[in-house]
Amino acid sequence: MEQLAFSHFSIIRACSTADLAYLLNPERWKSEAENTKERGLLDAVFSWSISDVLNNNLYRTKVREIPKTFLSTDDYLKSFIFPLLEETRADLLSNMSVLSSTPVREVFNVKKAKDDYKPPKDLFYEIHLKEVRENDNIETLYAPQVGDLVALTNRRPKCIDDLNTPKRPYLVALVGATDENSDIVLVLAANHIVFEKEKEKEEEKREREVGPNCAQCSSQVIESAVVSKSREVIHSFNLDDSQEAAVLGVIATRECHHQSTVKLLWGPPGTGKTKTVGSLLFALLNMKCRTLTCAPTNVAVVGVASRLLSFVMDNLQHHTYGLGDIVLFGNGKRMKLDDRDGLSDVFLDYRVTILAKCFAPLTGWKSSLETMICLLDDPEEQYRLYLNKEGKKEDEDTDSENEDDVLESIFGSMSLSEKHDKEEEMNGKKRKIFGSMSLSEKHDKEEEINGQKRKNWNLMITKTLKEKKEKRKSKNEDHGHDILTFEEFFMKTFNLIGKRLMLYIPSLYTHLPTCFVSLEVAKSMIKVVGLLQTLGTTFRNFVYANQGLRLKLNAITVSVARLVCLQLLKNLRGTFSLPNCSNIRSLCLTNACLIFCTASSSAKLHTEGPTPIELLVIDEAAQLKECESAIPLQLPGLCHAILVGDERQLPAMVQSKAQVFAIKEKLGNLYSADPDCDFSVNVSSVDGFQGSEEDVIIISTVRSNGNGSIGFLSNLQRTNVGLTRARYCLWVLGNEATLVNSRSVWKKLVIDAKDRGCFYNANEDKNLDKAIKGALLELGQIDTLFNMDSLLFKEAKWKVCFSDEFLKSMTRIKDLNIRKEVLTLLTKLSSGWRCAQKDKIVNGVTGTCSMLMEQYNANGEFNLIWTVDILTENSKYIQVLKVWDILPTSKIPQLANNLNTLFGNYTVDFMNRCISKQFEGSLVVPMTWPVDSNAFSKSNRAHSDPSQSLASQLAALNLKTEHGTRDGHSR
């Protein structure tokens, strides 16, 4: 028998029926092993292949209704065999369908049971399970129970196909006994098992896959402590063996300092390269390895950064501390960061804006921290300083009112001429008083006048100062500029500074690299934010309750919280200080561990300080032009480069954006593009979507023609990328004939979809058909919709042909509702519907038109003008609908005149056939005639008045049913 290697233990059926438990009772295996009857059910289950389990008709012909009476005990037991087998198979299939959520357990070792292993049937093994570790999720671990049917695989199965592959055939076993004191389980296997010890397998894998290529390193220890730690770090990412080996191989390469190397991580699309790169970058982040990650497009850069950030956010333990070690820079608009909220925390431009507020000298972190410390330490002293400051302002305002200011206030409103007249008046009075006086008398009188003058001036100045003081007091009262009370001062200051600190603190531990913010400092910062929130709530409650905040500040509960917060703030002042740097942008780039950008944008790193880049990771490397890849490869200090890609990926090229733009314009803001939303829609070309993936992908193949020309789809690289972007579901929209006639892989895809029942014809689905017609109307694709081969009339009873004038008229009609009315009317006419004779429009036209032309109102304003015409098809004449135009009523006479001229050339026989009718129930159906029967000509210019000739022959017209090919009756 074939021997199978495995490493995982997955339950696929838990025994629940008493009969099955009895028949498969492990205690009976030993004593009744020779009794084939007792082993019959078990052997049957072990003999099933995957296809047998999936076959719902396996026992369909053998399951019979169980009778009410039995001839013997054996007859009774036999009647339950096939129902029991079918129940077991159905139960097994049901459990297999949910394998992705089934508990599993890793196997450490397998040994043959000493006394019970007796080939070929009694294949008893002792399964040694791996011990449960502290960080293991207990809910996902399988706890063996006697009677369980389990599957043995070499990896955790996610679907039924994982149970049966060419290298790992289907293998099941039955749990026979468990030991509560150990992780040893006794099982009976359906086939032979060979198992290599986990330690030996890991050592071999390390030697083969993880070991560095450097000759000096290979002579040292195969797996360093760094590689071993990295293995633990990425353990939770559920990488498969090849992905894990790739990550650890890069880590081992990074540990080599003897030579520079370039490594390739290769894998076809859909094999999890982005997940592998994200896991690698997460491990490098934990190692503080300064790494640059580049890609040729913004989409690919954002894709890798998003995957890495998802890993980081799931493993953060202290809020967002640590994100400062990650930087994404580039054109934010092209990266569409507005639709990706999570990436803003690592985007460089946003980070610089936030940190600039923290670094502000007067209102930033340092100033706010000092203010809060002083306020909490001695609020009374701060209030006294506030009062002194306000008092000084008052004194300064009073002192500043000197004599010049008063004079200015007195005379400031006078013009120059008024001031001159005032001075002349005063001088005139002087001359009049001093005119007859001696010099001594003049001197005495002048002294008297000056004294009186000074007295008057003092009185005027005092009065003016008093008035200005009253005005200032009134103005202050109007503006609420009274001196604040202690409670008002404290709450106003605490709220203002507290709000700043609660903004600055998370910004600092989020956006500064961890080399500036230690873990202990970050923990203290997080505590401070919580305490400030608590104190703010407590203080506001005291104020609202009018309990006297001044007294409550010294209460025991408040005082303790205030002192704890104060101590933490003082510790932060002593243990943390802002970096002394004028260029925040350079600070972030120089000290980040992981940097993301496009390859061309990495040129900016050539001037960013002395800190070298250790490792370069280029995602989607196959797209890069040689000149682009040279930019990051020439960074100073670079030791190792990792190229990620696939040889069949697209080369770099200019993307075609026309259809993408049209779809985006159509969608508008209807759906969010944020991947964190419950439902998001992202529109891109195949080229632009490379490196990204979504749960559901819808591909438009665009081309529709009969010669199989598929344009850009003929490129296998594009096809490869387009078909591998979906995680769960892929829809392809296209023209079947075009794809099949392309003689490419698309033909195989169409055939395969049909074989699997996954091919859907839009015409057969009423909702899809309606949506397509509506879209054609809305987009103005009149030529596509209104032609004889249109989807609109594919299943109709009547063929419909259109004149050029009708197509032009429809193009001129911009009202979508009118277009829809016309479409509805044509659909009804092509199905055989005709309006009742009493409802027909009397158009007043004369001549031949009065007999052939039909006028149906489409939308009040417009009328559809049509006739019945005769075409030749497959050696037969057949009636068809001819649509001439869609016109307002006022323009119909002009069209009728033109049609009269045209119809004047018709023969009587031709017109007779045009007006002939055949019915199926209430519907009018087209009539057909063999080409060689009653041969007629459409045109005959010999008739000078065909309408008169036609009228004279109408009475003799008698078309029998057998002339038509349809069953029915003629009128």
C-alpha positions, 0 to 999 in steps of 0.5 A, spaced: 500 500 500 501 507 498 505 510 504 503 517 506 506 523 510 502 528 514 503 533 519 495 536 521 490 532 524 483 535 522 476 532 524 471 531 519 466 527 522 464 526 530 460 520 531 453 521 534 449 515 533 449 509 538 449 504 532 455 507 529 459 508 536 457 500 537 460 498 531 466 502 531 467 501 538 475 501 539 474 496 545 471 491 540 477 491 535 481 487 539 477 482 541 473 481 534 478 483 529 477 477 525 469 478 525 469 481 518 461 482 519 463 487 525 468 491 521 464 491 515 461 498 516 468 501 518 471 498 512 466 501 507 467 508 510 475 507 509 474 504 502 470 511 500 474 515 496 473 523 495 468 522 489 464 517 493 463 522 499 461 527 494 456 522 490 449 523 493 447 517 488 452 512 491 447 508 495 441 511 492 438 504 489 440 500 495 436 504 501 430 501 502 424 503 506 425 499 513 419 494 514 415 494 520 416 486 521 423 482 520 424 475 519 430 474 524 435 478 528 440 478 522 434 481 517 433 486 522 440 488 522 441 488 515 435 493 514 439 498 517 446 497 513 445 502 507 441 507 511 446 507 516 452 508 510 448 513 507 447 517 513 454 517 515 456 519 508 452 525 508 454 527 515 461 526 512 460 530 506 456 536 510 462 536 515 467 537 509 464 543 506 466 547 512 473 545 513 475 552 513 473 553 520 474 546 522 478 545 528 485 542 527 491 540 531 498 539 529 502 532 529 509 532 533 510 524 531 507 518 529 508 511 531 506 504 530 502 501 536 506 495 539 501 490 540 495 492 535 499 494 529 497 488 524 497 489 517 493 489 512 487 491 516 489 493 523 493 499 522 493 502 529 498 508 530 499 512 536 499 519 534 503 524 538 500 531 538 504 538 539 503 541 546 498 547 546 502 553 547 499 559 551 498 564 545 494 558 541 487 559 540 483 554 544 477 554 539 481 552 533 484 546 536 481 540 535 480 536 542 480 528 540 474 524 542 473 517 541 469 515 535 471 521 531 473 520 524 479 525 522 483 527 516 490 527 516 494 532 511 500 535 511 497 542 512 491 545 514 485 544 509 481 550 507 476 546 502 475 539 500 480 539 494 485 540 500 484 533 502 486 529 496 491 532 491 496 528 487 502 529 492 497 528 498 491 522 497 485 522 501 487 519 508 482 518 514 483 515 521 478 513 526 480 515 533 480 509 538 482 511 545 485 518 548 489 519 554 487 525 559 494 525 561 498 526 555 497 528 548 497 521 545 491 518 541 490 511 538 487 511 531 485 506 526 488 508 519 485 507 513 492 506 509 499 506 511 502 512 514 510 514 514 512 520 518 518 524 519 519 527 526 518 535 526 525 536 528 528 532 522 524 536 517 525 543 520 532 542 520 532 539 513 528 545 511 532 550 514 539 547 510 535 547 504 531 553 504 533 558 509 541 557 509 544 563 506 548 563 500 554 566 503 560 561 504 562 564 511 555 564 513 554 557 511 559 555 515 556 558 522 550 556 525 544 554 520 539 558 524 541 564 528 537 567 533 534 573 529 531 568 524 528 563 529 525 569 532 522 571 526 519 564 525 515 566 531 513 573 529 510 570 522 507 564 525 500 567 526 500 569 518 498 562 516 503 562 511 504 556 507 511 552 507 514 556 501 512 562 503 515 562 510 521 559 507 521 565 502 521 570 508 526 566 512 531 566 507 530 573 506 531 574 513 537 570 513 540 574 507 539 580 511 544 577 517 549 576 512 554 582 512 560 579 508 557 580 501 551 584 497 546 580 494 540 580 490 534 575 491 528 573 487 521 572 490 518 569 484 511 566 484 505 566 479 499 571 480 494 569 485 500 565 489 500 570 495 506 574 493 503 580 496 501 577 503 508 574 503 512 581 502 507 584 507 509 578 512 517 579 510 516 587 512 513 586 518 518 581 520 523 587 518 520 592 522 520 588 528 528 587 527 528 595 526 531 593 519 531 600 515 528 598 509 525 601 502 519 598 499 518 600 492 514 599 486 513 601 479 506 604 480 502 608 486 497 602 486 502 597 487 505 601 493 499 602 496 497 595 496 503 593 499 503 598 504 496 596 506 497 589 507 503 591 511 499 596 515 493 591 516 498 586 520 501 592 524 494 594 526 492 587 528 499 586 532 499 593 536 499 593 543 499 600 545 494 604 541 498 607 535 505 607 538 510 604 533 507 607 526 512 612 526 517 607 524 513 607 517 513 612 512 509 612 505 510 618 501 509 620 494 503 623 490 497 622 495 492 624 490 494 619 485 495 614 491 487 616 492 489 616 500 482 620 501 479 613 500 484 609 505 483 612 512 488 607 515 494 610 510 493 617 512 497 615 519 503 613 515 503 618 509 509 623 510 505 629 508 500 628 513 505 627 518 509 633 517 502 637 518 501 634 524 508 634 527 508 641 525 503 643 530 506 639 536 513 643 534 510 650 534 514 654 540 508 658 543 502 653 542 506 647 541 507 641 546 513 644 550 509 650 552 502 646 553 506 641 558 509 647 562 502 650 562 499 644 565 504 642 570 504 649 573 496 649 573 495 643 576 501 644 581 499 650 584 492 653 581 492 659 586 499 661 584 497 661 577 490 665 579 494 670 583 499 671 577 493 672 572 490 677 577 497 681 577 497 681 570 490 684 569 492 689 574 498 691 570 494 692 564 489 697 568 495 701 570 498 701 564 492 703 560 491 709 566 498 711 565 498 711 558 493 717 558 498 723 558 497 730 557 499 729 549 493 724 549 488 728 552 490 734 548 489 730 542 483 728 544 480 735 545 483 738 539 484 732 535 477 733 531 479 740 529 481 742 522 488 746 521 484 752 520 480 752 526 486 751 530 489 757 527 483 761 528 483 759 536 490 761 536 489 768 533 483 769 538 487 768 544 493 772 541 488 778 540 485 777 547 492 778 549 494 784 545 487 787 548 489 786 555 496 788 555 496 794 550 497 800 556 501 796 561 508 797 563 513 791 562 512 789 570 505 789 570 505 785 563 509 780 567 505 780 573 498 779 569 501 774 564 503 770 570 496 770 573 493 768 566 498 762 565 496 760 572 489 761 571 490 757 564 494 751 567 488 751 572 483 750 567 487 745 563 488 741 569 480 741 570 479 739 563 484 734 563 481 731 569 475 731 566 477 728 560 481 722 563 474 721 567 470 721 561 475 716 557 475 711 564 468 711 564 467 709 556 473 704 557 469 701 563 462 701 559 466 698 553 469 692 557 462 691 561 459 690 554 464 685 551 464 681 558 471 683 559 470 682 567 476 679 571 475 672 571 473 668 577 478 662 580 473 657 577 472 661 570 480 662 570 481 654 572 476 651 567 478 656 561 485 654 562 485 647 563 480 646 557 484 650 552 491 646 554 488 640 556 485 640 549 492 641 546 495 636 550 490 630 548 491 632 541 499 633 541 500 626 545 497 621 540 500 625 535 507 624 538 507 617 540 504 615 533 508 619 528 515 620 531 519 614 530 520 610 536 528 612 537 525 618 539 519 615 543 521 609 548 515 604 550 515 607 557 514 614 555 509 612 550 505 608 556 506 614 560 503 618 555 497 614 554 496 614 561 496 622 561 491 622 556 486 618 560 487 622 566 486 628 563 479 626 560 477 623 567 479 630 571 476 634 565 469 630 567 470 631 574 472 638 574 466 640 569 461 636 574 463 640 580 462 647 576 455 644 573 453 642 580 456 649 583 459 645 589 465 650 589 471 647 585 476 651 589 475 647 595 474 641 591 481 641 588 484 639 595 479 633 596 482 627 597 479 623 591 481 629 586 487 631 589 490 624 588 488 624 581 491 631 580 497 629 583 498 622 579 497 626 573 502 632 575 507 627 576 506 623 570 507 630 566 513 632 570 516 625 568 515 626 561 518 633 561 524 630 564 524 623 560 522 626 553 524 632 549 522 634 542 528 632 537 532 639 535 530 639 528 528 644 523 526 640 518 520 635 520 520 631 513 527 630 513 527 627 520 521 622 519 525 619 513 531 619 516 529 615 522 523 611 519 525 603 519 520 602 513 519 607 507 514 606 501 514 609 495 515 608 487 521 607 484 522 614 481 520 617 487 526 614 491 530 619 488 529 624 494 532 619 499 539 620 496 539 627 499 536 625 506 541 624 511 547 619 513 542 614 515 543 608 510 538 603 507 540 596 509 535 592 504 531 594 498 524 590 496 522 592 489 515 589 488 512 588 481 519 588 479 518 585 472 514 592 470 520 596 472 524 599 466 531 599 467 532 606 468 527 606 474 530 600 477 537 604 477 534 609 482 533 605 488 539 600 487 544 606 487 542 608 494 548 609 499 549 603 504 544 599 500 546 591 502 541 587 499 536 587 494 529 583 494 526 583 487 518 580 487 515 578 481 513 574 476 516 573 469 509 573 466 507 580 469 506 586 465 511 590 462 511 598 464 507 601 459 502 607 459 495 605 461 489 606 457 484 610 462 478 612 457 473 606 459 476 607 467 474 614 466 467 613 463 465 608 469 468 612 474 464 618 472 458 613 471 458 611 478 460 618 481 460 618 489 455 612 489 460 607 492 466 608 497 472 606 494 475 605 502 477 598 502 475 598 510 468 600 508 463 594 508 462 595 501 467 598 496 468 599 489 475 600 485 475 601 478 482 601 474 485 598 468 488 591 468 495 594 467 493 599 473 490 593 478 497 589 478 499 588 485 492 589 488 487 584 489 479 584 491 474 579 494 470 580 487 473 582 480 469 584 474 472 584 468 470 587 462 473 584 455 470 590 451 471 588 444 465 585 440 466 583 433 465 576 429 472 576 427 475 574 434 479 580 435 480 581 442 485 587 442 489 588 449 486 581 451 491 577 446 496 579 451 497 573 455 501 577 461 494 582 461 490 575 461 494 572 467 494 579 471 486 580 470 484 573 471 488 572 478 486 579 482 480 576 485 480 572 492 473 569 492 469 570 485 471 572 478 466 575 473 467 576 466 463 580 461 464 579 454 461 577 447 461 569 446 462 569 439 468 574 439 472 570 445 471 563 442 473 566 435 479 569 438 483 562 438 486 564 444 485 562 452 479 565 452 476 560 448 478 555 453 475 559 458 468 560 455 468 552 454 470 551 461 465 556 464 459 552 460 462 545 462 461 548 469 455 551 468 457 558 470 456 561 463 450 566 463 447 569 457 444 576 458 439 575 453 436 569 457 435 573 464 430 579 463 433 583 469 440 583 465 437 584 458 433 590 461 439 593 464 443 592 457 438 595 453 437 601 458 445 602 458 445 602 451 439 608 451 442 612 456 449 612 453 446 614 446 449 607 442 443 608 437 446 604 432 448 598 436 440 598 439 436 599 433 438 594 427 436 588 425 441 584 429 440 587 435 439 584 442 432 587 442 429 583 437 433 577 437 427 573 440 421 577 437 416 575 432 418 580 427 424 582 424 425 590 424 429 594 420 430 602 421 431 608 416 437 612 417 432 618 418 430 614 424 437 613 427 438 620 426 432 623 429 433 618 435 440 621 436 437 628 436 432 626 442 436 627 448 430 625 453 431 619 456 424 617 458 422 619 450 427 614 448 425 609 453 417 610 450 420 608 443 423 602 445 417 600 449 413 601 443 418 597 438 418 591 443 411 591 443 410 591 435 415 586 434 412 581 438 405 582 434 401 587 438 397 592 434 393 597 437 385 596 436 382 599 430 378 604 434 384 607 437 388 608 431 390 615 429 387 618 423 393 622 420 389 625 414 394 623 409 392 621 402 395 617 396 398 610 397 401 612 404 393 612 407 394 604 406 401 602 408 403 607 413 402 606 420 402 612 425 403 610 433 404 615 438 410 614 442 410 620 447 405 625 446 409 629 442 412 624 438 409 619 433 413 613 430 412 612 423 412 605 420 410 600 415 410 593 413 416 591 408 417 584 404 424 582 404 428 575 401 430 570 406 432 563 406 429 562 399 423 565 402 419 572 402 418 574 409 414 580 412 418 585 416 417 592 420 420 598 416 421 604 421 421 610 417 422 616 423 420 618 429 417 625 428 412 631 431 405 631 428 407 637 424 412 634 420 408 628 418 405 630 412 412 632 409 414 625 410 408 622 407 409 626 401 416 623 400 413 616 402 408 617 397 413 618 391 417 612 394 410 607 394 408 610 387 413 605 384 411 599 388 407 593 384 400 592 386 402 585 388 407 587 392 403 592 396 397 586 397 402 582 400 404 588 405 397 589 407 396 582 408 395 579 415 396 573 419 394 572 426 396 567 432 391 569 437 390 576 438 397 577 435 399 579 428 405 574 425 409 575 419 407 571 413 412 568 408 412 565 401 416 561 397 420 565 392 418 561 386 410 562 388 406 567 385 413 571 383 412 578 383 416 585 383 417 590 388 417 596 383 413 597 376 413 603 373 408 602 368 402 603 373 400 610 373 396 610 379 398 604 383 393 606 389 387 606 384 389 599 382 390 596 389 383 598 391 380 595 385 383 588 387 382 588 394 376 585 394 379 579 390 384 578 395 384 571 398 390 569 401 390 562 404 393 559 410 397 554 407 401 560 403 404 562 410 409 558 414 406 559 421 400 556 423 394 560 424 389 564 420 389 570 415 384 576 415 
